[in-house]
Amino acid sequence: MEKIWRASWLFAGCSVEALAAGDFFRFDLGMHSLLVVRCDDGAVRAVHNSCRHRGMPVCLQRAGHVKRLRGP
């Protein structure tokens, strides 16, 4: 994983997969999971798919639309 997948930038998906504010999709690589989200300001950002308080996955869905991401 380190030598092949973490040596350079990775393609997680296309920005059209999250067109409107609140749209998201999940990107999994090995044991790591990221959520790629279209924010209210129109920017596309990626966040770790884990709750800061308990370490549980924030989202189990592959893609969708949310008003707010919250831990379980």
GIVENTA-V537445 format. One record per pair of residues at least 24 apart in sequence whose ideal C-beta (glycine too) atoms are under 6 Angstrom apart, sorted by the first residue. I is the first residue (numbers start at 0). J is the second residue. D is the distance in Angstrom with one decimal. If there is no record, write none. Layout:
BEGIN
i=<I | I>
j=<J | J>
d=<D | D>
END
This chain:
BEGIN
i=<0 | 11 | 14 | 21 | 21 | 21 | 22 | 24 | 25 | 34>
j=<29 | 35 | 43 | 64 | 65 | 66 | 64 | 62 | 61 | 58>
d=<5.2 | 5.6 | 5.4 | 5.0 | 5.5 | 5.9 | 5.3 | 4.1 | 5.6 | 5.9>
END
